[in-house]
Amino acid sequence: MLQVAVIGVGFVAQLLAWRAVASGRFSALTLLGPVQAFLGIAALLARHQVLSGRIPIPTATVAGLGSGVAFYLGTLGFVTFASGWEGFRTQVEAQYRRANDLPLVAALALAVLVAAPGEELFWRGLAQPRLHDALPGLVGPGLAWLGYVASNAASASVVFVVGAIAGGVVWGALALWTMGILASILCHTVWTGMMLVRPPASARGMMRA
């Protein structure tokens, strides 16, 4: 019951945080970073975390790092294609402009060391395995993915929703394959870091050093 309660509270907390970001009062990094740190700590307290239960740790490490790079390259290709739609391109530029509230080093530290690991610990380290244990087949991971996408949908941003849809599949699949959290954390942090250091072409030059 504790794990279910933590999942419910965490879902609501992330949804409300995204609603606050959508209001324009906060940037995604400055608000979601602390919220996702809280979710990660709650996940660590609620459930024992396994780095890689099915796959050797070196293999999971390589898979996580490699998939992070591959996901980044795929994201660049998609953004380049989707930027032909002016509305999408404008949203991408707006999100990077708001991220510029922080120096790049601070943004990287918050995103890579706090936000991405915290989010993975909660969604792929707690919610997904708890639902997988309770429900047959892929129903549990599917529900965890839907919950993750729904919480991000509160951002009212096509950019973040598309990222959650694709990222949720990639990170959820890694966690399911390895039966652990290491590969998805590495993939998420590599992808996030590269998206900040080397943004899509339409947003380059917006992040300050």
C-alpha positions in Angstrom: 0.0 0.0 0.0 2.9 2.4 0.7 4.2 2.0 -2.8 0.8 2.6 -4.3 0.4 5.8 -2.2 3.8 7.1 -3.1 3.0 6.5 -6.8 -0.3 8.4 -6.5 1.2 11.3 -4.6 4.2 11.5 -7.1 1.9 11.4 -10.1 -0.1 14.4 -8.7 3.0 16.3 -7.7 4.5 16.0 -11.2 1.2 16.9 -12.8 0.8 20.0 -10.7 4.5 21.0 -11.3 3.9 20.8 -15.1 0.7 22.9 -14.7 2.8 25.5 -12.9 5.3 25.5 -15.7 2.5 25.8 -18.3 1.3 28.9 -16.4 4.6 30.6 -17.4 5.7 31.3 -13.8 8.5 28.8 -13.8 10.9 27.1 -16.2 10.8 23.4 -16.5 14.2 22.9 -15.0 14.0 25.2 -12.0 10.6 23.7 -10.8 10.7 20.1 -12.1 14.3 19.6 -10.9 13.4 19.8 -7.2 10.1 17.9 -7.7 11.8 15.0 -9.4 14.5 15.0 -6.8 11.7 14.5 -4.2 10.2 11.8 -6.3 13.5 10.0 -6.6 14.1 10.0 -2.9 10.5 8.8 -2.3 11.1 5.9 -4.7 14.3 5.0 -3.0 12.5 4.9 0.4 9.5 3.0 -0.9 11.2 0.2 -2.9 14.5 -1.5 -3.1 16.2 -0.4 -6.4 18.0 -2.9 -8.5 20.7 -1.7 -10.9 20.3 -4.5 -13.4 18.6 -7.7 -12.3 18.6 -9.6 -15.6 21.5 -8.3 -17.6 25.1 -8.0 -16.4 25.9 -4.5 -15.2 28.6 -3.8 -17.8 26.1 -4.7 -20.6 23.4 -2.6 -19.1 25.9 0.3 -18.8 26.9 0.1 -22.5 23.2 -0.3 -23.5 22.2 2.8 -21.5 25.0 5.0 -22.8 24.6 3.8 -26.4 20.8 4.1 -26.4 21.2 7.6 -24.9 23.3 8.7 -27.9 21.0 6.9 -30.4 17.9 8.5 -28.8 19.6 12.0 -29.0 20.4 11.5 -32.7 16.8 10.3 -33.4 15.4 13.3 -31.5 17.5 15.7 -33.6 16.2 14.0 -36.8 12.6 14.3 -35.6 12.9 17.9 -34.5 14.5 18.8 -37.8 11.6 17.2 -39.6 8.9 18.6 -37.3 10.3 22.1 -37.3 8.8 22.5 -40.7 5.6 23.1 -38.7 6.1 26.6 -37.4 4.1 26.0 -34.2 6.4 23.1 -33.2 9.6 25.1 -34.0 8.3 28.0 -32.0 7.7 25.8 -28.9 11.2 24.3 -29.2 12.7 27.7 -29.3 10.6 29.0 -26.4 11.6 26.1 -24.1 15.3 26.7 -24.7 14.8 30.4 -24.2 13.2 29.7 -20.8 16.0 27.2 -19.9 18.4 30.1 -20.5 17.3 31.5 -17.1 20.2 29.3 -15.8 23.8 29.2 -16.9 24.6 26.1 -18.9 26.7 24.5 -16.2 23.9 25.0 -13.6 21.3 23.7 -16.1 23.4 20.6 -16.8 24.0 19.8 -13.2 20.3 20.2 -12.3 19.1 18.2 -15.3 21.7 15.4 -15.4 22.4 14.9 -11.7 19.0 15.6 -10.2 16.0 15.7 -12.6 16.7 12.8 -14.9 17.8 10.3 -12.2 14.9 11.3 -9.9 12.4 10.9 -12.7 13.8 7.4 -13.6 13.9 6.2 -10.0 10.2 7.1 -9.6 8.7 6.1 -13.0 11.0 3.2 -14.0 12.3 2.2 -10.6 9.0 2.3 -8.6 5.9 2.8 -10.7 6.7 0.5 -13.6 7.9 -2.5 -11.5 5.2 -2.2 -8.9 2.5 -2.2 -11.6 4.3 -5.0 -13.5 4.2 -7.1 -10.3 0.5 -6.6 -9.9 -0.8 -6.9 -13.4 -0.4 -9.5 -16.2 1.9 -9.2 -19.2 2.8 -5.7 -20.3 -0.3 -4.2 -18.8 1.6 -2.8 -15.8 4.4 -1.2 -17.9 1.8 0.2 -20.3 -0.1 1.8 -17.4 3.1 3.3 -16.0 3.9 4.7 -19.5 0.4 6.2 -19.7 0.8 7.8 -16.3 4.1 9.3 -17.2 2.7 10.7 -20.5 -0.4 12.0 -18.7 1.7 13.8 -16.1 3.8 15.5 -18.8 0.7 16.4 -20.8 -0.2 18.8 -18.1 2.6 21.0 -19.5 0.3 21.8 -22.4 3.5 21.6 -24.6 3.7 19.4 -27.7 7.4 19.3 -27.3 7.3 17.9 -23.8 4.5 15.5 -24.6 6.2 14.1 -27.6 9.4 13.7 -25.6 7.5 11.9 -22.9 5.8 9.5 -25.4 9.1 8.6 -27.0 11.3 8.7 -24.0 8.8 6.8 -21.9 8.9 3.9 -24.4 12.7 3.9 -24.6 13.4 4.2 -20.9 10.6 1.8 -20.0 11.8 -0.8 -22.4 15.4 -0.6 -21.0 14.1 -1.0 -17.5 11.9 -3.9 -18.5 14.7 -5.6 -20.5 17.3 -5.3 -17.7 14.9 -5.5 -14.8 16.8 -2.7 -13.3 17.2 1.1 -13.3 20.8 1.6 -14.4 20.3 1.5 -18.2 17.3 3.9 -18.2 19.1 6.4 -15.9 22.2 6.4 -18.1 20.1 6.7 -21.3 18.0 9.6 -19.8 21.0 11.5 -18.5 23.0 11.2 -21.7 20.1 12.3 -23.8 19.2 15.2 -21.5 22.8 16.4 -21.3 23.3 16.2 -25.1 20.1 18.1 -25.7 21.4 20.9 -23.5 25.0 21.0 -24.8 24.1 20.5 -28.5 20.5 21.6 -29.0 18.5 21.2 -32.2 19.6 23.6 -35.0 16.7 26.0 -34.4 17.6 26.5 -30.8 21.4 26.7 -30.9 22.9 29.8 -29.4 20.1 30.2 -26.9 21.8 28.5 -24.0 24.3 30.8 -22.3 27.6 29.4 -21.1 
